[in-house]
């Protein structure tokens, strides 16, 4: 790489002028592509209104995908290859240049002007190096201000005499201030990240990454890549991003559209299991037991306890004939269904057909020739339906859980050998609810109902699921997500050190087993791109106490960042620290223990400092977000004021969880952090 600074615009500087001209021509070509789609006349090509509606929707989605985001660079790099097509080493052509961007753009003749970053020919932009140039002569990075191209920087990868240095444009892009939703990292993806992004659809991947290692962005870019490489398959099977809360999903929602992907659903685990309205809460002891994987077996036992062996024969009357299926034969049918690995509801639907088949066998022995219509009629016979209702009754999943949590004897019967008396007592309601609607269901109860629902009827499986902030899920929540991708694959993202629930993940191997993906490959990201060196070093003092054995994040940023631990007199000094940081460009987060949020909100209002809550859009005039520590996970701000670390720790039920919550809060800053405190700091911070 050239050791020179990035080339800035200068009068008559031909290379920069040519690159700007190519950018303008590419934007014009993209506009023409969009106008071509908008002008399509489908009146003569659709057979009926249904086809017309489908085609119109597809055209609308295509137009949205071709949108040109004015403040988003259309391309961010260029590759110049050494050899012509047909050579053993590259797809590129001698002297040919490929501009690498967020989406494909072609001119009126169909020739590419910008290559999608996901295309194979773009891969060397992320992976080529002086040691392995991948047949690239030159890699050029572009610098932008807003949507305007303002600089470029060259690496001559085929020149063995050129020493490798850090890309200044890359550092500037990583450290660039941000306001509002999460940015994509497509221009700054590193080789180890690119390897994860481009891994195949068939296999599942688990990414362990400390703060600022880009694991969330890697997961989202992996979805975008998979949709590019396997579009038809995933269009049929679907994709889903699962996040910890609505604030987080709102924060990341612009990344995929910026990459041209508009069809990826986003949800929380609560959204996935929303069979009932959640109006109640559990204490830690109850939530811990309800989230334990043993509850799956308790539910299975309780459900199949409804199946009873027949003691009476079934007599089917058809015309003048009576056909009798004896009880022992019915019992054989029921036992065969129980032995098969099919859902409770599917087996219940198969039972009348099995009984009807037994009747048809008797009819054939008597010389009759019944067909499928006769079998269906027998299956609908009143006597058969009555037998099925008695032997294999319909079960409502919510009512099953209602009874388990409200009936001590019923729970004890089916939890025997699985849950001890204290655990059973922890999850039993002190006052049983009278109905599903009147019950004050908790979030953990909703997951139990989802498990029961899957035992009755198989949950629909998607092609790929991304699960972010996974370390906070209970085993039962992992199962809930896992059944959404039983026939597909998953990308699991998380950091064991940031687990802040009583049931936080102890190891990825255990978590992946609950998810149903025990063979997933576990990758670890340890290079920090977001958190400044001084900040991550300070936060890492907590690692031996919260996650022994984890590799600390090593910041690769040249800028050490602003960092200060400041003793203050009260909330007024905290507001003063916020004002100080608001003088800088970018977003500011004031993170505090949940219990201190009302006081700080009042102090900000009294001081005339406007703020928003997590998930709300910041503006040019309001760049401060007031963040409860419980919602800080996954979010990032250019500058952070962390109020009263001791209160953050004390706000959790135990010290380890509190220290993990503090670790999360300490690592939300991109450019600078001021820690303010009146009480003594936790001793683990030194």
VODOVO-605242 format. One record per atom (N, C-alpha, C): residue in three letters; z, x, y. Coordinates in steps of 0.1 Angstrom, whole numbers, plus 5000, padded with zeros to 4 digits. Layout:
alaZXY...
***
This chain:
unk500050094988unk500050005000unk500050095012unk499350055022unk499350125035unk500750115041unk501150225047unk502450235053unk502450185067unk501250155072unk501150095085unk501749965086unk502149925099unk502549785101unk501449695099unk501649555097unk500649455096unk499749465108unk498449445106unk497549455117unk497649325126unk497949345139unk498049225148unk496749205155unk496549085161unk495249055167unk495049145179unk493749185180unk493349265192unk491949225196unk491749245208unk490349205214unk489349275206unk488349205201unk487149265194unk487449325181unk488649295175unk488949345162unk488249265151unk487149325146unk486249245138unk486849195125unk487649275117unk488149215104unk489049095107unk489849095117unk490748975119unk489848865124unk488848885132unk487948785137unk487248715125unk486848805116unk486048755104unk487048665095unk488248705094unk489148635086unk489548495093unk489648495106unk489848375113unk488648285111unk487448345112unk486248255110unk486148195096unk486648275086unk486648215073unk487648105072unk488848125078unk489848015078unk489247885085unk488547905096unk487947785103unk486947725094unk486047805088unk485047745079unk485647685067unk486747735062unk487347675050unk488047545053unk488647535065unk489147405069unk488147305071unk486947345077unk485847255079unk485247205065unk485247295056unk484747265042unk485747165035unk487047185037unk488047095031unk487846955038unk487646955051unk487446825058unk486246755053unk485146835050unk483946775045unk484146715031unk484946785023unk485246745009unk486046605010unk486946595019unk487746475021unk486846365026unk485946395035unk485046285041unk484046235030unk483646325021unk482746285010unk483446185001unk484746204998unk485446114990unk485645984997unk486045985010unk486245865018unk485045785019unk483845845019unk482645775021unk482045715008unk482745734997unk482145684984unk482045534984unk480945484979unk480745334978unk480845304963unk481845224960unk482045194946unk481645054942unk481044984952unk480644844950unk479744824938unk478844914935unk477844904925unk478244964912unk479345034911unk479645104899unk480845054891unk481444944896unk482644884889unk482244754883unk482644734870unk482244614863unk483144494867unk484344514871unk485244404874unk486244454885unk487044354889unk488044384900unk489144484895unk489444484881unk490444574876unk489944714877unk488744744873unk488144874874unk488044914888unk487644824897unk487544854911unk488944894917unk489944824913unk491344854918unk491744994914unk491545024901unk491845154895unk491145264902unk489845244904unk489045354911unk489445364925unk489745264932unk490145274946unk491445354947unk492445324938unk493645404938unk493445554935unk492445574926unk492145714923unk491545784935unk490745714942unk490145764954unk491145794965unk492145704967unk493145714977unk494045844973unk494345864960unk495145974956unk494346104959unk493046104956unk492146214959unk492146254974unk492046154982unk492046174996unk493346245001unk494446194996unk495746244999unk495846394995unk495346424983unk495346554977unk494546654986unk493546604992unk492646685001unk493046695015unk494346645018unk494846655032unk494946805036unk494646835048unk494846965054unk496146965062unk497147035058unk498447045065unk498247145076unk498247105088unk497847195100unk498847315101unk500147295097unk501047405099unk501247485086unk500447455076unk500547525063unk499247605061unk499347735059unk498147825057unk497347775045unk496047765048unk495147715037unk494947825027unk494947955031unk494948065022unk495948165027unk496448245018unk497548345022unk497248485017unk496148495009unk495748625004unk494348645001unk493948764998unk492548794994unk492548904983unk491648884973unk491548994963unk490049044963unk489849174964unk488549234962unk488549304949unk487649254940unk487649314926unk486649434926unk486849524916unk486049644914unk484749614907unk484849544896unk483749534886unk483049404886unk481849404881unk480949284880unk481349194868unk480949064868unk481148984856unk480649044844unk481349024833unk480849074820unk481549204816unk482249264826unk483049384823unk484249344815unk484849444808unk485949414799unk487249384806unk487249424819unk488549414825unk488849304835unk487849234839unk488049134850unk487049024850unk487448914856unk486548804858unk485748824871unk486248914880unk485648924893unk484348994894unk483648984905unk482349054907unk482449164916unk481649264914unk481649384923unk481449344938unk482249384946unk482149354960unk482549214964unk482849124954unk483148984957unk484648974961unk484848884970unk486148854976unk486648714972unk487848704968unk488448574964unk489648554974unk489548444981unk490648404990unk491548314982unk492848354982unk493848284973unk494648184982unk494648054978unk495347954986unk496047854978unk496447744985unk497247644978unk496347544970unk495047534973unk494247444966unk492747504966unk491947454958unk490547494957unk489747424969unk488947504975unk488047454986unk486647514983unk485647434983unk484247484982unk483347434993unk482247504995unk481347465006unk480347365001unk479347335009unk478347225006unk477547254993unk477447384990unk476647424978unk477547434966unk478847404967unk479747414956unk480347554954unk480047654962unk480547784961unk482047784966unk482847854959unk484347854963unk484547934976unk485347874985unk485747944997unk487247984996unk487947904989unk489347934986unk489647904971unk490247994964unk490647974950unk492047924949unk492247824940unk493547774938unk494447884932unk495647904937unk496648004933unk496948004918unk496647884912unk496947864898unk495847914889unk494647934894unk493447974886unk493648114880unk493148144868unk493348274862unk492948394871unk491848374879unk491348484888unk492348514899unk493248424902unk494248454912unk495548524907unk495648534894unk496848594888unk497148734893unk496148824894unk496448954899unk497048964913unk496848854921unk497548864934unk499048874933unk499548824922unk501048824920unk501448944911unk500548984902unk501049084892unk500449224893unk499349234901unk498749364902unk499649464909unk499549594905unk500349694911unk499649824911unk500149934917unk499450064917unk499450114902unk500450084894unk500450134880unk499450054872unk499349924875unk498449834868unk497649754878unk496549804884unk495849734894unk495049614889unk494949594876unk494249474870unk492849464876unk492249584879unk490849594884unk490649534898unk491749534905unk491649494919unk491649614928unk490549624937unk490449734946unk491349714958unk491449594963unk492249564975unk492949434974unk494149424978unk494949304979unk495249284994unk494849185000unk495149155014unk496049035016unk497149055023unk498048945027unk497848905041unk498048775044unk497748735058unk499148685063unk499248705076unk500448655084unk500048545093unk500848445093unk500548325101unk501648295111unk501348235122unk502248165131unk501848025131unk502647935125unk502247795124unk501047795114unk499947735119unk498747735110unk497747845115unk498047925125unk497148025130unk497348155123unk496148215119unk496148345113unk496448455124unk497448535122unk497848625133unk497848775129unk497848805116unk497948935111unk497448945097unk497149075092unk496849095078unk497449235074unk497549255061unk498049375056unk497349405043unk496949535041unk496149565029unk496949655020unk496649645007unk497149734996unk495849774989unk495649904989unk494449964981unk494950004968unk494949914958unk495549934945unk494850034937unk493550054940unk492750144931unk492850294936unk493650314947unk493750444953unk495050504948unk494950604939unk496150664933unk496950744943unk496350784954unk497050864964unk497950784973unk497750644973unk498550564982unk499850524977unk500950564984unk502250534979unk502650384980unk503450334971unk503850194972unk504950184981unk504850084990unk505950055000unk506149905000unk507249865006unk507449715007unk506549655017unk505949535013unk505049465022unk505849405033unk505549445045unk506249385057unk505949235059unk504749195056unk504349055057unk505148975047unk505349035035unk506048965024unk507548945029unk508149055034unk509449045039unk509548945050unk508648945060unk508648845071unk508648705066unk507748685056unk507648545050unk508948505043unk509548595036unk510748565029unk511848525039unk511948605049unk513048595059unk512748495071unk511548435070unk511148355081unk512048235083unk512548195095unk513448085096unk512747955091unk513547865086unk513047735082unk513947625087unk513247515090unk513947395095unk513447275086unk514347195081unk513847075074unk513847105059unk512847035052unk512747045037unk512547185032unk512647205019unk512447335013unk510947365014unk510647495016unk509247545016unk508847585002unk507547585000unk507047644988unk507047794989unk507047864978unk507048014978unk505748074973unk504747984973unk503548034966unk502948164972unk503248194985unk502748314990unk503548434987unk504748414982unk505748524979unk506148534965unk505548464956unk505948464942unk505848614937unk506948654930unk507048794924unk506548794910unk506248914904unk505648914891unk506548844880unk507948874881unk508848814871unk508848654873unk508748614885unk508648464887unk507348404882unk506248484885unk504948434881unk504848424866unk505448514859unk505448504844unk506048374839unk507148334845unk507748204842unk506948084846unk506348094858unk505547984863unk504347954854unk503748064849unk502548044841unk502748044826unk504048034821unk504248014807unk503747884802unk503347874789unk502647764784unk503447634784unk502647524782unk503247394782unk504047364769unk503647424758unk504247384745unk505747434745unk506047544751unk507447594750unk508247554762unk509547544759unk510547514769unk511147644774unk511547644787unk512047764794unk513347734801unk514347824800unk515547804807unk515647924817unk515847904829unk515948004839unk517348014845unk518048124842unk519348154847unk519148234860unk519548184871unk519248254884unk520348234894unk520848344899unk521848344909unk521348284922unk522148274932unk521748214945unk520648294952unk519648224956unk518548294963unk517448364955unk517548344942unk516548414933unk515348324931unk515248214937unk514048124937unk513848044925unk514948014917unk514747944905unk514247804907unk514747734918unk514247594920unk512747594923unk512347694932unk510947704936unk510147734924unk510647824915unk509847864903unk509647744895unk510647654893unk510547534885unk509547444890unk509547424904unk508547334910unk507147384909unk506947514911unk505647584910unk505147574895unk506147584886unk505747574872unk505147434869unk505747324875unk505147194873unk503747194879unk503547244891unk502247244897unk501247324889unk501647434883unk500747514875unk500447434862unk501347374856unk501147294843unk500147184846unk500347114857unk499447004861unk498047054863unk497947174868unk496547234870unk495947274856unk496747334847unk496247384835unk496147274824unk496947174825unk496947064815unk496846924821unk495946914831unk496046794839unk495846664831unk494846664822unk494546534815unk495746494806unk496246594799unk497346564790unk498546514797unk498946584808unk500146544816unk499846414824unk498646384827unk498346254833unk498646144824unk498546164811unk498846064801unk500346054798unk500946174797unk502346174793unk503346174804unk502946224816unk503846214828unk504746344829unk505146364841unk506046474845unk507246424853unk508346494853unk509546444860unk510346564864unk510846554877unk511846654882unk513146584883unk514146634877unk515546584877unk516446674885unk517046614896unk517846694905unk519246634905unk520246704911unk521646664911unk522046544919unk521246524930unk521546414939unk520346384948unk520446274956unk519346234964unk519146334975unk520146394981unk520046484992unk519146604987unk519446654975unk518646764969unk517146724967unk516946604962unk515546564959unk514846544972unk515446494983unk514846484996unk514546625001unk515346714999unk515146855003unk513946914997unk513646894984unk512546954977unk511246874977unk511246754982unk510146664980unk508846704986unk508846794996unk507646835002unk506946954995unk507547014986unk507047134979unk505747104971unk505847004962unk504646974954unk503546914962unk503746824971unk502546774979unk501846894987unk502646994991unk502047104998unk501147184989unk501447174976unk500547234966unk499547144960unk499347024966unk498346934962unk498646844950unk499946834947unk500446754936unk501246634941unk500746514938unk501346394944unk501946304933unk501746334920unk502046234910unk503346274902unk504146364907unk505346404899unk506546314904unk507146244894unk508246164897unk509546254899unk510446204907unk511746274909unk512846174908unk513946224902unk515046134899unk516346214897unk517446144898unk518746204894unk519046154880unk520046214873unk520446164860unk520846024861unk521545994872unk522045854874unk520845754875unk519745794881unk518545704881unk518045684867unk518045784859unk517545774845unk518345674837unk519645664839unk520445584830unk520945464838unk520245414847unk520645304856unk520545164849unk521245154837unk521145024830unk522144924836unk523144974843unk524244894849unk524544944863unk525144864871unk525544914884unk526844994883unk526745114889unk527945204888unk528845174900unk530045124898unk530945084909unk532345154907unk532545214895unk533845274893unk533745424892unk534945494891unk535045634889unk535945664878unk535745784871unk536745824861unk537545944866unk538745954861unk539546074863unk538946184855unk539246314857unk538646424850unk538846414835unk540046374831unk540246364816unk539346264809unk539146144815unk538246044810unk536846094810unk536446154821unk535046194823unk534746304812unk535646394810unk535446504801unk535246444787unk536046344782unk535846294769unk534546214768unk534246124778unk533046044778unk531746134778unk531846254784unk530746344785unk530546434773unk531546424763unk531546514752unk530446454742unk529746554735unk528746514726unk529246434714unk530546444711unk531146364700unk530946214702unk530846174715unk530746034718unk529445974712unk528446054710unk527146014704unk527445954690unk528246034682unk528545984669unk529445864669unk530345854678unk531245734680unk530345614682unk529345624691unk528445514694unk527645474682unk527145584675unk526345554663unk527045474652unk528345524650unk529145454640unk529445304645unk529745284657unk530045154662unk528845064661unk527645114664unk526445034663unk526144994649unk526145084640unk525745054626unk526844984618unk528044974624unk529044894618unk528644744618unk527744704627unk527244574627unk526444524615unk525944624608unk525144594596unk526044574584unk525844454578unk526644424566unk525744394554unk526244424543unk525444404531unk525344254527unk524244204523unk524044064520unk524844024507unk525343904507unk526143854496unk525443734490unk524543674497unk523843554493unk522343584492unk521643514483unk520143524482unk519543454494unk518243484496unk517443414506unk516443324498unk516443204501unk515543104495unk514543054505unk513243084502unk512143044512unk511342934505unk511242824513unk510542704508unk509142704515unk508142694506unk506742684511unk506042574503unk505842464510unk505242344503unk506242294492unk505742294480unk506542244469unk507242354461unk506942474465unk507542594458unk508742654466unk509642704458unk510842774464unk510842914458unk510943014467unk510943154463unk512343214467unk512943274457unk514243324458unk514343474457unk514843544468unk515143684468unk516543704466unk516943764454unk518443774451unk519143874461unk520443864461unk521243944470unk521144094467unk521044134454unk520944274451unk519644334456unk518544254456unk517344304461unk517344314476unk518044224482unk518144234497unk518944354501unk520044384493unk520844504495unk520044624494unk519144634484unk518344754483unk517444774495unk516844664500unk516044664512unk516844724524unk518044664526unk518844714537unk519244864536unk519644904524unk519945044522unk518845134525unk517645094520unk516445174523unk516145194538unk516345084546unk516245094560unk517245184567unk518445174561unk519545254567unk519245404564unk518645434553unk518345574550unk517245634558unk516345554563unk515245604571unk515645644585unk515045734591unk515345784604unk514645704615unk514945574616unk514345494626unk515445424634unk515045384646unk516045324654unk516645184649unk517745154653unk518445024649unk517544904651unk516944894663unk516144784667unk514844784658unk514244904656unk513044904648unk513244864634unk514444904628unk514844864615unk515044714614unk515644664624unk515944514624unk514644434625unk513644494632unk512344424632unk511544434619unk511844544612unk511144564599unk511744484588unk513044444589unk513744374578unk513044244574unk512744154584unk512144034579unk510744054572unk510044164576unk508744194570unk509044244555unk510044314554unk510444364540unk510844254531unk511544154536unk511944044528unk510743954525unk509843944535unk508643864533unk507743924522unk507744064522unk506944134512unk507444104498unk508844104497unk509444074484unk509043934479unk508843844488unk508443704485unk506943704481unk506143784488unk504743794484unk504543854471unk505343944467unk505244004453unk505443894443unk506443814445unk506643704436unk505543604436unk504943574447unk503743484448unk502543544440unk502343674441unk501243734434unk501443734419unk502743754415unk503043744400unk502843604395unk502943504404unk502743364400unk501343324400unk500443414404unk498943384404unk498443344417unk499243354428unk498743324441unk498043444447unk497343424458unk496643534465unk497043534480unk498243554484unk498643544498unk498043664506unk497843644519unk497343754527unk498343784538unk498043864548unk498943904558unk499443794566unk498643684568unk499143574576unk500243504569unk500143494555unk501243434548unk502543514549unk502343654549unk503543734550unk504243714564unk503443714574unk503943684588unk504643554589unk504043454582unk504643314582unk506043314575unk506143384564unk507343394556unk508443474565unk507943584572unk508943654580unk509543574591unk508743474595unk509243384606unk510043264600unk510143254587unk510743144581unk512243134585unk512743014587unk514142994592unk515143064583unk514943054570unk515943124561unk515943274562unk514743334564unk514643474565unk515343514579unk515043444589unk515543474603unk517143464602unk517643364595unk519043344594unk519743464587unk519043514576unk519543624568unk519543754577unk518543774584unk518443894593unk519543894603unk519743774609unk520843764619unk522143794614unk522443754601unk523743774595unk523843914591unk522843974585unk522944114580unk522744224590unk521744204599unk521444304609unk521344244623unk522444204629unk522444134641unk521844214653unk521344144663unk520944214675unk522144264683unk522044384689unk523244444696unk522744484710unk523544434720unk523244474734unk523944604736unk523244714741unk523944844743unk525144834752unk525044764763unk526044764773unk527344684767unk527044584759unk528144514753unk528844594743unk528044684736unk528644774726unk529644864733unk529244924744unk530045024751unk531244944757unk531044824762unk532144744768unk533244724758unk532844694745unk533844674735unk534544804731unk533844914731unk534445044727unk535545084737unk535245054750unk536145104760unk537245004763unk537044884758unk538044774760unk538944734748unk538444774736unk539144734724unk539644854717unk540944874718unk541644994712unk541345004697unk541444894690unk541244894675unk539844934672unk538844874679unk537444904676unk537145044679unk537745104690unk537445244693unk538145334682unk539345304679unk540045384669unk539345384655unk538745274652unk538045264639unk536845354639unk536145364650unk534845444650unk535045584655unk536145614661unk536445744666unk537345824657unk537645764645unk538545834636unk537945964631unk538746074632unk538246204629unk537346274639unk537046204650unk536246264661unk537146284674unk537846174678unk538646184690unk540146164686unk541046244691unk542446224688unk542946104697unk544246074694unk544845964701unk544845974716unk545146094721unk545146124735unk543746104742unk542746154735unk541346134740unk540945994740unk541345914729unk541045774729unk541745704740unk542945734743unk543745674753unk543145704767unk542545824768unk542045864781unk540845784785unk540045734775unk538745664779unk538945514778unk540045464772unk540245314772unk540645264786unk540045154789unk540345084801unk541745024801unk542445034811unk543844974811unk543744824812unk542644774818unk542444634819unk541044604815unk540744564802unk539444544797unk538644444806unk537344474808unk536544384816unk536044264808unk535844154814unk535444034807unk534044024804unk533144094811unk531744094809unk531044214814unk529844234810unk529044354815unk528944354830unk528744234836unk528544234850unk529744254858unk530944214853unk532144224860unk532844364858unk532344444849unk532944574846unk532644674857unk533644754860unk533444864870unk533044984863unk531744994860unk531145104852unk531245234860unk531545344853unk531445474860unk530145544856unk529845654863unk528645724860unk528545774845unk529745814840unk529745854826unk529545734816unk530045614820unk529745494812unk528245464811unk527545484822unk526145454822unk525445544813unk525845674812unk525245764802unk525545724788unk526745664785unk527045614772unk526145494768unk525945414778unk525045294776unk523645344773unk523245444780unk521845504777unk521745554763unk522745624759unk522845674745unk522745564735unk523445454737unk523445334729unk522045274729unk521445264741unk520145204742unk519145284734unk519245414734unk518345494726unk518545484711unk519745454707unk520045424693unk519345294688unk519345204698unk518645074695unk517145084696unk516645144706unk515245154709unk514845294714unk513945364708unk513645494712unk513145504727unk513745604734unk513445624748unk512045684750unk511245644760unk509945694762unk510045844765unk509145924759unk509146064762unk508046104771unk508346204780unk507346254790unk506846384785unk505746434791unk505146554787unk505946674792unk506546674803unk507346784808unk508346734818unk509546794816unk510746764825unk511246884831unk511446894844unk512147004850unk513646954854unk514547024849unk515946984851unk516647094860unk516947064872unk517547164881unk519047144883unk519747254887unk521147254888unk521747204875unk521247254864unk521647194850unk523047234846unk523547334853unk524947384848unk526047284850unk525747184858unk526847084860unk526746954851unk525846954842unk525646844833unk526646844821unk527046724817unk527846714805unk526946714793unk527446744781unk526646734769unk525946604768unk526546494771unk525946354770unk524846344780unk525046404792unk523946404802unk522746484797unk523046604791unk521946674785unk521146594775unk521846524767unk521146434757unk520346334764unk520846274775unk520046174782unk518746224788unk518846344793unk517546414798unk516646454786unk517346504776unk516546554764unk515746444758unk516246324757unk515446224750unk514246174759unk514246224772unk513046194780unk511946294778unk512246394769unk511146494766unk511146534752unk511446444743unk511546474729unk510246524723unk509146474728unk507846514724unk507146604734unk507846634745unk507346724755unk508146854756unk508046924767unk508747044769unk509647034782unk510447134784unk511347124796unk511447264802unk511747254815unk512147374823unk513547354828unk514447434824unk515847414827unk516247524837unk516847484849unk517147574859unk518647564863unk519247674864unk520647674868unk521347804869unk522547804873unk523347924874unk524747894869unk525147964858unk526447934852unk527647954862unk527448044871unk528448074881unk528647964891unk527747864892unk527747754902unk528147624895unk528647634883unk529147504876unk530447454883unk530347334888unk531547284896unk532047154890unk531847124878unk532347004871unk533347054860unk534346964857unk535247004846unk534447034833unk533246974831unk532546994819unk531347094821unk531447174831unk530347264834unk529947344822unk528647374821unk528047444810unk528647584808unk529047614795unk529647744792unk528647844788unk527547794782unk526447894778unk525147814777unk524047874780unk522747814779unk522447774765unk522847854755unk522547824741unk523147684738unk524347664742unk525047534739unk524347424746unk523947444759unk523347344767unk521947304761unk521247404757unk519847374752unk519947304738unk520947324731unk521147254718unk521347104721unk522247074731unk522446934735unk521146874740unk520346954747unk519146904753unk518046874742unk518246934730unk517246914720unk516247024720unk516447134728unk515447244729unk516147374726unk516647384713unk517447514710unk516547634710unk515247614709unk514347734708unk513747774721unk514247714732unk513847754746unk514147894749unk513247964756unk513348104760unk514248104772unk515248184772unk516148204784unk515748324792unk515348304805unk515048414814unk516048424825unk516348544829unk517348564840unk516648624852unk516848564863unk516348614876unk517548674883unk517448804887unk518548874894unk518148934907unk516848924911unk516448974924unk516548864934unk517348884945unk517648784955unk516648794966unk515948684969unk514948684980unk515548604992unk516548524990unk516948435001unk518248485008unk519248515000unk520548545006unk520648695011unk521048725023unk521148855028unk522048945020unk521849075021unk522549175013unk524149155015unk524549165027unk526049155030unk526649025025unk525948915026unk526448785022unk526548775007unk525548815000unk525648804985unk526648904980unk526749014986unk527749114981unk529149064983unk529448994994unk530748934996unk531048824986unk530048734984unk530248624975unk530348674960unk529748784957unk529748834943unk531148884939unk532048904949unk533448934946unk534048834937unk533548704937unk534148594930unk533648594915unk532548664912unk531848654899unk532848694887unk533648794888unk534448834877unk535448724874unk535748634883unk536748524882unk536148394877unk534848374880unk534248254877unk533148254866unk532548374864unk531548384854unk531448534849unk532448574842unk532448714837unk531248744828unk530548854831unk529448894823unk528148864829unk528048774840unk526848754847unk526448864855unk525148904856unk524649004865unk524648964879unk525349034888unk525348994902unk523849004908unk523548914917unk522248914924unk522149034932unk521049104932unk520749214940unk519749174951unk520149174963unk519249124974unk518149234976unk516849194977unk515749284980unk515349284994unk516149205002unk515849195016unk516249315024unk515349365033unk515649475041unk516649445052unk516649325057unk517549275068unk518849245061unk519949315065unk521249285058unk521849155062unk521349095073unk521748965078unk523048975086unk523248865093unk524448855101unk525648805092unk526748875093unk527848835084unk529148865091unk530048775092unk531348795098unk532348705092unk533548755090unk534748675086unk535648665098unk535848545103unk536548525116unk537748435114unk538948495119unk540148405119unk540048325132unk540348195131unk540248105142unk541548025144unk541647965156unk542847885159unk542747745155unk541547685154unk541347545151unk539947505151unk539647375150unk538347315148unk537447355160unk538047365172unk537347405184unk536647535182unk537247625176unk536647765174unk535547755164unk535647655154unk534547635144unk533347585151unk533447485160unk532347435168unk531747545177unk532547635182unk532047745190unk531147835182unk531547855169unk530747935160unk529447875157unk529447735156unk528147665154unk527247685166unk527847665178unk527047685190unk526447825191unk527147925187unk526748065187unk525448075178unk525548015166unk524448025156unk523247945161unk523447835168unk522347755172unk521547825183unk522047935188unk521148005198unk520048085191unk520248095178unk519148165170unk518148055166unk516948105162unk515848015157unk516247975143unk515947845139unk516147805126unk517247695124unk517547665111unk518547565108unk519947615107unk520947535109unk522347575108unk523047475100unk523847525091unk524647435083unk526147465085unk526947355087unk528447375088unk528947315075unk529447405066unk529947365053unk531447365053unk532047255048unk533447245048unk533947165036unk535247175033unk535747095022unk535546945026unk535346865016unk535046725019unk536046655028unk537346695025unk538446625033unk538446665047unk537846775051unk537746815065unk536546765073unk535646705066unk534446655073unk534646565084unk535546455082unk535746365094unk536346435106unk537246525104unk537846595116unk536746675123unk535946745115unk534946835121unk533846745128unk533446635122unk532546545128unk532946495141unk534246465142unk534846415155unk534846525165unk535146645161unk535146765170unk533746795175unk532746785167unk531346805171unk530946705181unk531246575178unk530846475188unk531546495201unk532846525201unk533546545213unk532946655221unk532446755214unk531846875221unk530446855225unk529846735222unk528446705225unk527446785217unk527846825204unk526946895195unk526446795185unk525246755185unk524646665175unk524446725162unk524646645151unk524446695138unk523946585129unk523346615117unk522946515107unk523646545094unk523546455085unk524146465072unk523046525062unk523546585051unk522546635041unk521546525037unk520246565036unk519246465033unk518546405044unk519246405056unk518546355068unk517746465075unk516646435081unk515746525087unk516346595100unk516346725101unk516646785113unk515446785123unk515746795135unk514746795145unk514846925154unk513946935164unk514047045173unk515347045181unk515746925184unk516946915192unk518246905184unk518146865171unk519346855162unk519046945150unk519547065150unk519247155139unk520547185131unk521647115134unk522847135127unk523047025117unk523447065104unk523746975094unk525146995090unk525946885090unk527346895086unk527446855071unk527846955063unk527646955048unk529046955041unk529346845034unk530546845025unk530246945014unk531247025011unk531047135001unk530547074988unk530946954984unk530446894972unk528946864971unk528346864983unk526846834984unk526046964987unk526647074988unk525947194993unk525047254983unk525347234970unk524547294960unk523047274961unk522247374960unk520847364960unk520247364974unk521047344984unk520547344998unk520547485004unk519847505015unk519847635022unk519647615037unk520147705044unk520047695059unk519947845064unk519247855075unk519047985081unk520448045084unk521247975090unk522648025094unk523647915089unk524847975085unk525847885079unk527147925086unk527947825090unk529347845093unk530147785081unk530947865074unk531747815063unk533147805068unk533647675068unk534947645074unk536047655063unk537047725065unk538247725057unk538047735042unk537747855037unk537447875022unk538647825013unk539847845018unk541047795010unk540947645007unk540547575018unk540447425016unk539347385006unk538347465006unk537247434996unk537747454982unk538547564980unk539047584966unk540147484963unk540947444972unk542047354970unk541547204968unk540247184972unk539747054971unk539247014957unk539347114948unk538947084934unk540147074925unk539947014913unk541146994904unk541747114898unk540947224897unk541547354892unk540947474900unk541647584899unk541247694907unk539847754904unk539547754891unk538247814887unk537047724892unk537247594891unk536147514897unk536147524912unk537347544919unk537347564933unk536647684937unk536847794930unk536247924933unk534747914931unk534347844921unk532847824919unk532247744931unk532947644935unk532547564947unk532447654959unk533347744961unk533347834972unk532147934971unk531847974958unk530748064956unk529447994960unk529347874957unk528147794961unk528047794977unk529147754983unk529147744998unk528847875005unk529347984999unk529148115005unk527648165005unk526848104996unk525548154993unk524448054998unk524747975008unk523647885013unk522947945025unk523348065030unk522748115042unk521548205039unk520548195047unk519348275046unk519348395055unk519848375067unk519848485077unk521248525082unk522248445081unk523548485086unk524648385082unk525848435081unk527048355077unk528248395085unk528948305090unk530248325097unk531248245089unk532248305083unk533348245076unk534448235086unk534948105088unk536048085097unk537248035089unk538448085093unk539648045086unk540848055094unk541747955092unk543047965098unk544047995087unk543947935075unk544847965064unk544348105058unk545248165050unk544748295044unk543548265034unk542748365033unk541648355024unk542048365009unk541348305000unk541648324986unk541748474982unk542648514974unk542848654971unk541748714964unk540948624956unk539748674949unk538648734958unk538748694971unk537748754980unk538148894985unk539348934981unk539749064985unk540249065000
***
